[in-house]
Every structure is written in C-alpha cells, then in structure tokens.
Amino acid sequence: MKKFYTYLFIIVSPIISAFVALAAAFMQTLPFMKESTYLYKLLTSEFWATLNILIYVPYLRLANEFLNPAQLLLYGYFTSFASQLVSNKYVFISPTSYDDYVAMFIMFCAMGVSVYKIFD
C-alpha cells in the first residue's frame, strides 16, 4: 500500500505544482496588482514560488528512485503543457496557439530520442 501512495504522490505532485505556478501567473494579471507596489508584487511572487518549491522538491526526491532524469523531464513537460491547455481554456479563456502545440511536439520528440537512444 505504501508503494501505491508513493506512485500517487509522484503522479499528482507535478500537476499541483503546475497549477500553483499558473495561479501565480494569474495573480499577476488581476486588476488590483496594477496599482500594487513593487515590494508587494515581489512578496506575492515569492510566496507562490516557495509554495511551488515545497511541493516540487519532495516529488523530485521520491521520483528519482523510480524514474531516470529523462523520464522525469518528459513527465514535467507533459504536466506543464497539460496545465497550460487547461488554464488557457478555463482560466485565461484564450485559445492555445499552434506554436504551443508545435513546440511541445518538438520537445516530446527530442525527449523520446534521449529516452530511447534511437541514435548511437
């Protein structure tokens, strides 16, 4: 059962971390932030960054036991791209451009080459 919770933590943590990063970006676009002082904006960003690190560091330490670095990076790209799609549709209500899809496809292909060592 402990292994199940470990895998669940490894799957869910980057998703939560990606949405925390998106919440930080969304916070900067709110109307009251335009009149805020530089110090307030800095402290707000630091709060969200600290929260993100508190989630992400334990994830990396646990995930290194089960996945190699290339697989971790691939999963990180996947979760950040998926959270970008969700946030564009439901939070920012803006269409996702084709260049985002093309960039993600290129990254996935490059990671596939590095994971499976297609070329010697």
C-alpha positions in Angstrom: 0.0 0.0 0.0 2.9 2.3 0.7 4.1 1.9 -2.9 0.7 2.9 -4.2 0.7 6.1 -2.2 4.2 6.8 -3.4 3.2 6.4 -7.1 0.1 8.5 -6.4 2.3 11.3 -4.9 4.7 11.1 -7.9 1.8 11.5 -10.3 -0.2 14.2 -8.5 2.6 16.4 -7.2 3.8 17.9 -10.6 0.2 18.5 -11.5 -0.4 20.5 -8.3 2.9 22.3 -8.8 2.0 23.3 -12.3 -1.3 24.7 -11.2 0.4 26.6 -8.4 2.7 28.2 -11.0 -0.3 29.1 -13.1 -2.1 30.6 -10.0 1.0 32.8 -9.5 0.8 34.0 -13.1 -2.9 34.6 -12.9 -2.4 36.6 -9.7 -0.1 39.0 -11.5 -2.9 39.7 -14.1 -5.5 40.8 -11.5 -6.6 44.4 -11.6 -5.5 45.3 -8.1 -1.9 44.2 -8.9 -1.6 47.1 -11.4 -1.6 49.6 -8.5 0.4 47.5 -6.1 3.9 48.4 -5.0 6.9 46.6 -6.3 7.5 45.1 -2.9 4.0 43.6 -2.7 4.4 42.1 -6.2 7.7 40.7 -5.2 6.4 39.2 -2.0 3.4 37.7 -3.8 5.6 36.1 -6.4 7.9 34.8 -3.7 5.0 33.3 -1.8 3.9 31.3 -4.8 7.4 30.3 -5.7 8.1 29.0 -2.2 4.8 27.0 -2.2 5.8 25.5 -5.6 9.2 24.5 -4.2 7.7 22.9 -1.1 5.7 20.7 -3.4 8.3 20.0 -6.1 11.4 19.1 -4.0 9.8 16.1 -2.3 8.4 15.0 -5.6 11.9 15.0 -7.2 13.5 13.1 -4.3 10.9 10.4 -4.5 10.6 10.2 -8.2 14.4 9.8 -8.6 14.0 6.3 -7.1 11.7 5.1 -9.8 12.4 7.2 -12.9 15.5 8.3 -14.7 16.1 12.1 -15.2 14.9 12.0 -18.9 11.6 10.4 -17.9 11.2 12.9 -15.1 11.8 15.8 -17.5 9.4 14.3 -20.0 6.7 14.0 -17.4 7.4 17.6 -16.3 6.9 18.8 -19.8 3.7 16.8 -20.2 2.2 18.1 -17.0 3.1 21.7 -17.7 1.7 21.5 -21.2 -1.5 19.9 -20.0 -1.9 22.5 -17.3 -1.3 25.2 -19.9 -4.1 23.8 -22.1 -6.5 23.7 -19.1 -5.6 27.2 -17.9 -5.9 28.7 -21.4 -9.4 27.2 -21.8 -10.9 27.7 -18.3 -8.8 30.4 -16.5 -7.5 32.8 -19.1 -10.2 32.0 -21.7 -7.9 32.4 -24.6 -7.2 29.9 -27.4 -4.0 28.0 -27.4 -1.9 28.9 -30.4 -0.4 26.4 -32.9 3.1 27.3 -31.9 2.5 25.9 -28.4 1.5 22.6 -29.9 4.5 22.6 -32.3 6.9 23.4 -29.5 5.5 20.7 -27.4 5.7 18.2 -30.2 9.4 19.1 -30.8 10.1 18.7 -27.1 8.4 15.3 -26.9 10.3 14.1 -30.0 13.6 15.2 -28.5 12.8 13.6 -25.2 11.8 10.4 -27.0 15.2 10.4 -28.7 17.0 10.9 -25.4 15.0 8.3 -23.5 15.1 5.5 -26.0 18.5 6.3 -27.6 17.4 5.9 -31.2 20.8 7.1 -32.5 24.1 5.8 -31.3 
